[in-house]
Amino acid sequence: MTELFPPEIKPVHVGWYSTEWFDAGWDYELRVWWDGQDWRNEPNGWRLMCQKVSWRGLKEQENADNS
């Protein structure tokens, strides 16, 4: 996994990401879909109401090993 990126930096690639955010006193960690513009619950799914999420992706080597 990559380091945790802040919400201001968006992913370059479409796909699944591990995300983290804080809301109402709770920390959340979820796997969500980045469609190139918005965070969604799944490909072609609902747009997440909270778009301010920190995220992690796979490093290139990890991604290549899993192909």
Sequence and secondary structure as in RCSB ss.txt:
>XXXX:A:sequence
MTELFPPEIKPVHVGWYSTEWFDAGWDYELRVWWDGQDWRNEPNGWRLMCQKVSWRGLKEQENADNS
>XXXX:A:secstr
    B TTS  SS EEEEEEEEETTEEEEEEEEE SSSEESSTT  B S    EEE   HHHHHHT 
